């Protein structure tokens, strides 16, 4: 295969703006980093009837590397083409899908989130984290490391379903000052989140999440990644892999650039004051 014909394909889980931003960030930084290969932008087909055509297209392109954007694309491309080096970004829980380390998780480092909470709201020292044993393993490992290093105010609460979360809230309210949500559909049912927010507000438990949409729905605050920055960061993995570096020696990263959202309405209902400096730095404020 001649160098001129070698290509990278970028496969997004769906056509949405944040995935498009991630792709543009990757392409820009890959070229700035000296990358010479063409990058073909594809989207996973939504109809099962279109899958065969998609597979034929990828086979025709003969990529030397795959960029996957989003959980579905990463899982699908790794299963379909395990022999092709994979880099990825905007993936919520890489450990759940046994992805390689050559990627950027979609969620923020929980240690950084907890530090932000405590700095911005000094009264919120005891941070509770609901988790299930088969999800968010890297995030939980980070929390356990904080506890091991002497931080006894990080409280891990194992559950196996959303109903367990609801049942635990009355007792948990006396153990924590706030809750930090991890992206886990197993314990945070979309259909039941409204009741969850109603209950936590009534119990005066501030909740911090991983999504601006959840902040608008009832969280006090939320932390999320910059898609373009994540795409840019993962381009460095691509360049290294194409230069011959071993994928096994790479270390998966959290996003480096943090965005955060705050909800003034929820803060008022909880009796909390958001510091003005914290408010000014927020990327989104719900009023």
Secondary structure, DSSP 8 states (H G I E B T S, - for coil): --GGG-EEEEEESS--HHHHHHHHHHHHHHHHTT--SEEEEEE--SSGGGHHHHHHHHHHHT-SEEEEESHHHHHHHHHH-TTSEEEEEEES-GGGGT--SSEEESS--HHHHHHHHHHH-TT---EEEEE-TTS-HHHHHHHHHHHHTT-TTEEEEE-SSHHHHHHHHHHHTTT-SEEE----TTTS-GGGHHHHHHHHHHTT-EEEES-HHHHHHT-SEEEEE-HHHHHHHHHHHHHHHHTT--GGG---B--SSEEEEEEHHHHHHHT----HHHHHH-SEEE-
